[in-house]
Amino acid sequence: TGGAAGDILISSTIATGGNALNLDAGALGNVTLSGAVTGGGAMTVRDGAVQSYQALTVGSLNIQDATTSVTFNGAIAATTTIDVDSGGSITQSAQITSGTNVDYDAGTTIGITAAIGVSGTVDIDSTGVTTIGATGDITAGGAVTFGASKTGTLTTSGDIDTTDDNVTFTRAVTLGGAVDIDTTGGALGNILFSSTIATGGNALNLDAGAAGNVTLS
């Protein structure tokens, strides 16, 4: 819709039939999908300011640029990757039920209040605070990493389970509730905290299995 304000509003459902859906509202236009997207087609959003989505059943989800915010109000079921890059915030209030890798990258804050379950890696990175609620448990078939490149801290009440894969916290962590981190399995799966942990009186339970290392540095 160009570089000025030109919104994309879809007020009902979209059945992709396996076809690609590409949206671009420019840096100032908003993208609002008020109904579910079904059919398993790849979905790409090249640009948009305020972006809001309901349930998404897609082959892949690639939000390349959100000027202000991205909000997921419905469950996400993807066949492959889920990549979200926001210059502002990311809010996930419904589950990710399937996918390979998840990559959240936010210029301000990230809020997660629903579970993430994928077969691959989970990378969550923000400049502001990332907040994960008690219902925001992460189950991943690959490594889970917080704060790989940005400076934002993490406040979490959610559990994390991987399958013999590393769980890494690069920035300071504050517990908002009891947290259990388990790399499960019997092979190598390390747990690494590279900054401080403020438990706030909440329980922190760690299990790296027989072969994994636990490092609080």
Disulfide bonds with the S-S distance in Angstrom:
none
